[in-house]
Amino acid sequence: MTIMKAFLLASLIAAIAPARASSDAAQLAFQARYYSQATSLFEKQLEQNENNVVAHLYLAKIAVNNEVLDLAEYHILVAGELIEDKPEKALDKNTQAEVFHWLGAIMEMQAEKSSIFSMSGYAKKSLRSYLKSVELLPEKLQYREGLINFYLGAPSLLGGDIEEAIKHAKVTFDQNPNFGYKMLVNSYEKNGDTQLVLATYKLAIEKYPLDAELLLMRGTYWKTERNYDKAVSDYRLAGKLLVSENDQKSAQLMSLYWIGRISGFNGDHLERGIDAYQQVIDFNEDLGDAFIPSKEWTKFRMAKLMILNGQKKEADTIFVNLLNSTEREDLKKEISRELN
């Protein structure tokens, strides 16, 4: 957090009435991604009331952000149990649905890294929770998206079901065609229906030609099919759009990143790839929680392209600077290989 953001946050917290200061200040700190302060404030709330569902929910979110999944599991399970055990005291539907959505997501994360003996239990809890979130708030696209992605990602023995995914994708289409197109193509692609995938992309992009995310998705489909010329064409179209939303800007950055990666795959169009990587590196806007490529890995991959392009001296400078600045051990190993 910048000094200015910290100052503004402190000013907002000071302005909150004492009766609601603890709750509001904690959520303000979370929204500002000042997670250390938010954790302290939410923990103080639990000291006063260990059954505070909202505090458990936010502490679970913070633990996910910090990649401490066992702690996230503890807090989100407590939040879910508090809602189910005392329905007469349950919070509003929005909060309940959010708890069950996060319970589904965290159980899914745990299933992905758990042993074969506990995977089934986590998967069942995940599916049950996603279904509850959708039941409570059926109009919330994000919650149905979580359910669809579970159906598409899980093996059939653990609850995966492509037909159910398609059914829910059609519901999202009725609610929001732009979003629904994205859910449908993901489902059709998982089902191996190439003609339906391409036809749906064609319809979607004709209707929403200024959607960078759609172009990124189709470009990634072409990349998976190793049709790199078509992939780059879609990625470049995405990168040229004038967009304002963070998710759309994120899609543009990912499109540029994959132009660089494809240049590395083929070993040609090196300058185009280097330029695309440089645009990712030069992007300094805060996109909130939207996903963006790692700048460190982008610099590393750009340096590798520069070596292929006869710019070894410049590449070595990038490698050395990265080696001295990064805290990632996996990246340090890769850099050391390049320098040796």
C-alpha positions in Angstrom: 0.0 0.0 0.0 1.3 3.5 -0.9 1.7 6.1 1.8 -1.2 8.1 0.3 -3.5 5.1 0.4 -2.5 4.3 3.9 -3.2 8.0 4.9 -6.6 7.9 3.2 -7.5 4.6 4.9 -6.6 6.0 8.3 -8.7 9.1 7.6 -11.7 7.0 6.7 -11.3 4.7 9.7 -11.1 7.8 12.0 -14.3 9.1 10.6 -16.3 6.0 11.3 -18.7 6.1 14.3 -17.3 4.1 17.3 -20.3 1.7 17.3 -19.5 0.3 13.9 -15.8 1.3 13.7 -14.4 -2.2 14.2 -16.5 -3.9 11.4 -16.3 -1.1 8.9 -12.6 -0.4 9.4 -11.7 -4.0 9.0 -13.6 -4.2 5.7 -12.1 -0.9 4.5 -8.6 -2.3 5.2 -9.5 -5.5 3.3 -10.9 -3.6 0.3 -7.6 -1.5 0.2 -5.7 -4.9 0.2 -4.0 -3.9 3.5 -4.3 -7.4 4.7 -2.1 -7.3 7.8 -4.3 -4.5 9.3 -7.5 -6.2 8.2 -6.4 -9.4 9.8 -5.7 -7.7 13.1 -9.1 -5.9 13.1 -11.1 -9.1 12.2 -9.3 -11.1 14.9 -10.2 -8.5 17.4 -13.8 -8.9 16.3 -13.6 -12.6 17.0 -12.2 -12.0 20.5 -15.4 -10.1 21.2 -17.6 -12.6 19.4 -16.2 -15.9 18.2 -19.4 -16.5 16.2 -18.9 -13.5 14.0 -19.6 -15.0 10.5 -18.4 -12.0 8.6 -15.0 -12.0 10.4 -14.5 -15.7 9.7 -15.4 -15.1 6.0 -12.9 -12.3 5.5 -10.2 -14.1 7.4 -10.7 -17.0 5.1 -10.4 -14.7 2.0 -7.2 -13.2 3.4 -5.7 -16.7 4.1 -6.5 -17.6 0.5 -4.7 -14.5 -0.7 -1.7 -15.5 1.5 -1.8 -19.1 0.2 -2.4 -20.5 3.7 -5.2 -22.9 2.7 -5.5 -24.8 5.9 -6.3 -21.6 7.8 -8.7 -20.5 5.1 -10.4 -23.9 5.4 -10.8 -23.5 9.2 -12.4 -20.0 9.0 -14.7 -20.8 6.1 -15.9 -24.1 7.7 -16.7 -22.2 10.9 -18.6 -19.6 8.9 -20.6 -22.2 7.1 -21.4 -24.2 10.2 -22.5 -21.0 12.0 -25.1 -20.3 9.3 -26.3 -23.9 9.1 -26.4 -24.5 12.9 -28.4 -21.4 13.7 -30.7 -20.6 10.7 -32.9 -18.4 12.8 -29.9 -16.1 13.4 -28.6 -16.4 9.8 -27.4 -13.3 8.1 -28.9 -11.8 4.9 -28.9 -14.0 1.8 -26.0 -12.1 0.2 -23.7 -12.9 3.0 -24.9 -16.5 3.3 -24.4 -17.0 -0.5 -20.9 -15.5 -0.3 -19.9 -17.8 2.5 -21.0 -20.9 0.6 -19.4 -19.7 -2.6 -16.1 -19.3 -0.8 -16.6 -22.6 1.0 -17.0 -24.2 -2.4 -13.9 -22.5 -3.8 -11.7 -23.3 -0.8 -12.8 -26.9 -0.6 -12.0 -27.2 -4.4 -8.6 -25.8 -3.8 -8.0 -28.3 -1.0 -9.2 -31.2 -3.1 -6.7 -30.3 -5.9 -3.8 -30.6 -3.5 -5.1 -33.3 -1.1 -4.3 -37.1 -1.0 -6.6 -39.5 -2.8 -8.1 -40.5 0.5 -9.4 -37.0 1.4 -10.0 -35.7 -2.2 -13.6 -37.2 -2.4 -14.7 -35.5 0.9 -13.4 -32.1 -0.2 -15.0 -32.4 -3.6 -18.4 -33.3 -2.1 -18.2 -30.3 0.2 -17.2 -28.1 -2.7 -20.1 -29.1 -4.9 -22.6 -29.0 -2.1 -21.5 -25.4 -1.2 -21.5 -24.2 -4.8 -25.0 -25.5 -5.2 -26.1 -23.7 -2.0 -24.6 -20.4 -3.1 -26.5 -20.6 -6.5 -29.7 -21.6 -4.7 -29.5 -18.6 -2.4 -28.6 -16.1 -5.0 -29.4 -17.5 -8.5 -28.9 -14.2 -10.2 -25.2 -13.9 -9.1 -23.2 -14.8 -12.2 -20.0 -15.3 -10.3 -21.5 -18.0 -8.1 -22.9 -20.0 -11.0 -19.6 -19.6 -12.7 -17.9 -21.3 -9.7 -20.4 -24.2 -10.0 -19.9 -24.5 -13.8 -16.1 -24.6 -13.4 -16.4 -27.3 -10.8 -18.6 -29.4 -13.1 -16.0 -28.9 -15.9 -12.9 -29.4 -13.8 -13.8 -32.3 -11.5 -13.6 -36.0 -12.7 -17.1 -37.6 -13.0 -16.4 -39.8 -9.9 -16.0 -36.6 -7.9 -19.0 -34.8 -9.2 -17.9 -33.5 -12.6 -20.7 -33.4 -15.1 -20.4 -31.6 -18.5 -24.2 -31.8 -19.1 -24.9 -30.0 -15.8 -22.2 -27.4 -16.8 -23.9 -26.8 -20.1 -27.3 -26.5 -18.4 -26.1 -23.9 -16.0 -24.2 -22.1 -18.8 -27.4 -21.7 -20.7 -29.0 -20.2 -17.6 -26.2 -17.6 -17.5 -26.8 -16.9 -21.2 -30.4 -16.1 -20.4 -29.2 -13.7 -17.6 -26.3 -12.1 -19.5 -25.5 -13.2 -23.1 -22.0 -11.8 -23.0 -21.1 -13.8 -19.9 -23.1 -16.7 -21.1 -21.2 -17.1 -24.3 -18.0 -17.5 -22.3 -19.5 -20.2 -20.1 -20.9 -22.0 -23.1 -17.7 -22.1 -25.1 -15.8 -23.4 -22.1 -18.5 -26.1 -21.7 -18.5 -27.1 -25.4 -14.7 -27.1 -25.5 -14.6 -29.5 -22.6 -17.2 -31.6 -24.3 -15.0 -31.8 -27.4 -17.6 -30.3 -29.7 -15.3 -28.3 -32.0 -17.9 -27.1 -34.5 -20.1 -25.8 -31.7 -17.1 -24.1 -30.0 -16.1 -22.3 -33.2 -19.7 -21.4 -34.1 -20.3 -20.0 -30.6 -17.1 -17.9 -30.7 -18.1 -16.5 -34.1 -21.5 -15.5 -32.8 -20.1 -14.0 -29.6 -17.4 -12.0 -31.2 -19.8 -10.7 -33.9 -22.1 -9.5 -31.2 -19.3 -8.2 -28.8 -16.4 -7.2 -31.1 -14.9 -4.9 -28.4 -14.6 -7.6 -25.8 -10.9 -8.3 -25.3 -11.7 -11.3 -23.0 -13.6 -13.1 -25.8 -10.7 -12.6 -28.2 -8.2 -13.8 -25.6 -10.3 -16.9 -25.0 -10.5 -17.7 -28.8 -6.8 -17.0 -29.2 -6.1 -19.4 -26.4 -8.3 -22.0 -28.1 -6.3 -21.6 -31.3 -3.0 -21.8 -29.2 -4.2 -25.1 -27.7 -4.8 -26.3 -31.2 -1.3 -25.1 -32.2 -2.7 -22.8 -34.8 -0.4 -20.0 -33.8 -1.1 -17.7 -36.6 -4.8 -17.5 -35.7 -4.0 -17.3 -32.0 -1.7 -14.3 -32.6 -4.3 -12.7 -34.8 -6.9 -12.8 -32.0 -4.4 -11.7 -29.4 -3.3 -8.7 -31.4 -7.0 -7.7 -32.0 -7.5 -7.9 -28.2 -4.5 -5.7 -27.6 -5.6 -3.0 -29.9 -9.0 -2.4 -28.3 -9.8 0.7 -26.3 -11.0 -0.7 -23.0 -11.6 0.7 -19.5 -12.7 -2.2 -17.3 -10.0 -4.0 -15.2 -10.9 -7.4 -16.5 -10.6 -6.2 -20.1 -7.2 -4.7 -19.4 -6.1 -7.9 -17.8 -7.2 -9.8 -21.0 -5.1 -7.4 -23.1 -2.1 -8.0 -20.9 -2.5 -11.7 -21.1 -2.9 -11.4 -24.9 0.4 -9.6 -25.1 2.1 -12.1 -22.9 1.0 -15.0 -25.1 2.2 -13.2 -28.2 5.6 -13.3 -26.6 5.3 -16.9 -25.6 4.3 -18.0 -29.1 7.3 -16.2 -30.5 9.4 -18.3 -28.1 7.6 -21.5 -29.2 8.3 -20.9 -32.9 11.6 -19.0 -32.6 10.5 -16.5 -35.1 8.9 -13.0 -35.0 11.3 -12.3 -32.1 11.1 -8.6 -32.2 7.3 -8.8 -32.1 7.5 -11.0 -29.1 10.0 -8.8 -27.3 7.9 -5.7 -28.0 4.8 -7.6 -26.6 6.6 -8.6 -23.4 7.9 -5.0 -23.0 4.4 -3.7 -23.1 3.4 -6.0 -20.3 6.5 -4.9 -18.3 5.7 -1.2 -18.9 2.1 -1.5 -17.7 1.9 0.1 -14.2 -1.8 0.6 -13.6 -3.4 -1.0 -10.5 -6.0 -3.5 -11.8 -7.2 -4.5 -8.3 -7.8 -8.2 -8.1 -7.8 -8.8 -11.9 -5.1 -11.3 -12.9 -2.0 -10.0 -14.7 1.1 -11.8 -15.8 4.1 -11.9 -13.4 6.5 -9.1 -14.4 9.4 -11.1 -13.2 8.7 -14.1 -15.4 7.8 -11.8 -18.2 11.3 -10.1 -18.0 12.9 -13.6 -17.8 11.1 -14.8 -20.9 11.8 -11.5 -22.8 15.5 -11.9 -22.0 15.4 -15.4 -23.5 13.9 -14.1 -26.7 16.6 -11.4 -26.7 19.3 -14.0 -26.7 17.7 -15.6 -29.8 17.6 -12.2 -31.3 21.3 -11.6 -30.9 21.0 -9.3 -27.8 22.9 -11.5 -25.3 24.5 -8.6 -23.5 21.2 -6.9 -22.8 19.7 -10.2 -21.8 22.4 -11.0 -19.3 21.9 -7.6 -17.7 18.2 -8.4 -17.2 19.1 -11.8 -15.8 21.5 -10.4 -13.3 19.1 -7.7 -12.2 16.4 -10.3 -11.7 18.7 -12.6 -9.8 19.5 -9.8 -7.4 15.9 -8.7 -6.9 13.6 -11.7 -7.0 12.6 -13.7 -4.0 11.3 -16.6 -6.1 13.6 -19.7 -5.7 12.2 -21.3 -8.9 13.0 -18.2 -10.9 16.5 -18.0 -9.4 17.2 -21.5 -10.6 16.1 -20.8 -14.1 18.2 -17.6 -14.2 21.3 -19.4 -12.9 20.9 -22.0 -15.7 20.8 -19.2 -18.3 23.9 -17.4 -16.9 25.9 -20.7 -16.6 
